[in-house]
Amino acid sequence: MEKFATLKILEECQVHSMPKRHSTAQHLTVSGVVVHKDHVLLIHHKRIGAWLPPGGHVEEMELPHEAVVREVFEETGVTVDVLSPQLIDTGDPDAFLLPQPLCMHAVYAVEKGIPCYHVDIAYLCRPRVNDSGAGALPALVDNEEVHGARWIPFGKLLEYPLAKNVVEVLALTGIEIQI
């Protein structure tokens, strides 16, 4: 075994340069990239008028991966599991590792007239149970927070007006999107 093999991650990483950005508050949000049978679950957001993965703000007393499960269910009616590489179990309720997100990204937003960044933790998810029958996609429910929710085939993604960063986040899953 190679000496210091655990430092291999340093060889695979690079310094990430940040663009110039607005000087404004940040809100912690989560989104669930729910993938099932060559489809991705997206919602049509009322305020921004575009399609994006379901998600929302992390509430007090809630960990980010718990928030994404709640938000996906509230907005679509789909119960999901968060997928993550295997992490070390510390066995300690006072100090533990959280599921690794697909990525973290920031999107400039305006909430109640106040500009902010949504610093979003995007998690890769899959539906927990498919109650819709063999071969069917999980059923979706209507929700007052969104205009609609749809299972969109990978090949049809660019037929929808997508919110900022959606193409880039979906590309991290290996979904091929022709731009």
N, C-alpha and C positions, 0 to 999 in steps of 0.2 A: 504494500500500500504506500502511496506517495505521501511523503512527510508533509504535514500541514495541508492535507487535501481539503479540509473544511474551508480554507481560504480561497478555494477555486471560485467562489462567488465573486470575489473582488476582481478577478480577471474578466468576468462576464459583465461587469457593471461599468457604467460611464457616468461622468458628471452631466447632469441635465441642465441646460441653460434655460432660464425663464424669460418669457417675453416681457416687455414693459406692461404694467398692469395698472388698473385703477387703484387708488388708495381708498379702500372702502372696507366695511365690515364683512365678515365671513360667517356663513351658516353651515353647520355640518349636516349633510344629507347623505342618503344611501339610494342606490338603484339596484334592481335585480335584473340581470341579463338572463332571462329564462329561455332556455333552448330545449326543444323537443321535436323529434321527427322532422328534421330539416326545416323547422320553423322557429321564429323568435317571437316572444310575446311583447307587444308594444301597446302603449296607451296613447290616445290623442289628448294632449293637455289643453284644457280650456283656455287658460290665460295666454299661452304662447302660440297656440294654433299649429302645433307640430307634433309628430310622433316621436316617442322616446320610451325607454324601458320604465316600468312602474317603479315608484319610489317616493321618497319624501324626507321630511326632517326626522332626525333622531330625537326621541323624547327623553325627558329626565328619567333616570333609573333604567335606561335601556341601552344595551350594547348595540353597536352598529349591525351586527349580523342578526340580532333579534329584530331590530327595526326593519330590515329589509324583508324578513318573512312576514311581519305585520303589514307593511305597506303594500306588498304584492297582493296579499289576501284582500285587504280593504279595497284596493282599486280594481281587482279582477276576479276575485272569488277563488283564485288558484292557490292552493297550499304548496309551498316549495321547500326544498332542502337546499342549503347553501353548500356548494362544492368547494373544496380547498385541498391543496396538497397536505399530506399527513404532517402534523406538527407534534412536537414533543409535549406529552402530558406532564405538567409540573406536579399534579396532585395537590396543589396548594390553592385554596379558594381566595387567598389574598394576593396572588401573583400568578397569572396564567397567560398563555398565548391565545390570541383570537384567530378565527379562521382568516386565512390570507385572502385578501380581495383580488379580483381580476386586475383592478387598477384604482388609482385615485385621480380625479381630474377636477378642474374648476370651470365654472360657467358663470359669466356675469348675468345677474338677474335684477329685477326690480320687484320688491314685495311691499305692498301697501304704500307705494310711492317712494320707497326708500331703496336706493341702490345697494347691492351686496354681491358677494360671490357665493355661489353654492359650491362648497368644497365637498365633492361627492365621492363616496366610497362605493365603487361598483363591484358587485358580487356575481359570480357565475352561479346560476341556480338551475334546478330541474324540478318539474312537478313531482310532488310526493306520491300521488295516487292518480291513476287515470280511471275515473268512474264513468267515462263517456262510452265505454265499450271498446272492443278490440280494434286497434288501428286508428281510433279517433283521437283527436286532440282534446285535452280537458276543456270542459264547458266554462264559459266566461259569464260573469254576472254584470249587470249595469250598476254604475256607481255615480253619484251626483258630483264627485270631484273631477271626473273625466268625461270627455265627449264619447268615448268608446274605447274598447280594448279589442285587439285582434291578434290572432296567430298569423304572422306574415311569413310566407315562404322565403327562404334565403334569396332566391333568384328574383324576387319581386320587391326587395327592400327599397330600391331607388325609385320606385313608382310612387312612393309616399314622401311628403315633405317631412324630412327628419330634422330634429332639433340639433343644435350645435354639439359636437363631439360624439354623436351617436355612431357615425360611420367608423371613427377611429376606435371607439370602445369595442364595437362589434368585431372589428378586424383582429383585436387581441384574442378572440376566441378561436380564430382560425376560419371563421366564416369569410368566404371570398366575396368581396363586393367590388364590382367593376365601376370605377369612378369615371 
